[in-house]
């Protein structure tokens, strides 16, 4: 437990010496930007999987005998 505190103090003091303390506004903005990036990145695969499933259902509706091949 004490080792963690000592390590965090050492890191904090070395960051201060190098001038690497982040502005809280920049820190919050980067967290929000990361969340938006992950959210937007998940939209594409979701649309792609939905389109593929829709095409499979349409194919089964047109040729019910090919259901086994379409489902895999």
N, C-alpha and C positions, 0 to 999 in steps of 0.2 A: 504494500500500500504506500509506504513512504518512498519507495523507489520510483513509483509513478509520479508522485508529486515532485520529487527532485528532478526527474526527467522533464516534466512539463515546465518547471521553472527554468531549467537550462535552455530548453528550446525557446521559451518566451524571451529570455534575456538575449539569446543570440539573434533572434528575429528583430528585437528592438535595436540592437547594435547595427544590423544591416538595413534597417528601415523597412522591414517587410510586414509590419502590422497592417492588416486590411481594414479599410473603411467599412463600418457596418452596413452602409447603404450598398456598397459594391458587393459585399458578402450576401446580402439579402437578394439583390438583383441576380447574382449568379445562381442562387438556389432556385429562384423562380424560373430563370432561363433554362436550367437543367430539367426542371419538371415539365416545362412546355416542350422541350426537345424530345423527351421520352414520350410524352403524350402524342405529339404530332408524328413521331416515328412509328407509333403503334397503329396509326390510322391506315397507312398503306397496306400492310399485311392483312388487316381486318377486311378491307375492301376487296383485296385479292382473293381471300378465302371465301368471302361471301359470293363473289362472282363465280368462282369455280364450283361452289356448291349449287348455285342457281343453274349453271349450265348442265351440271350432272342431273339435276331433277328434270330439267327440260328434255335432256336426252332420253331419260327413262320414260318420260311421258310420251315421247314420239315413238320409241321402240322398246316396249316393255320386255321383249325377249332378250334384250342386251343388258338387262339390269345387272347380272352377275359380272360382266366384263367392265361395266361402268363403275360399279362399287369397288371392284378390285379384289 
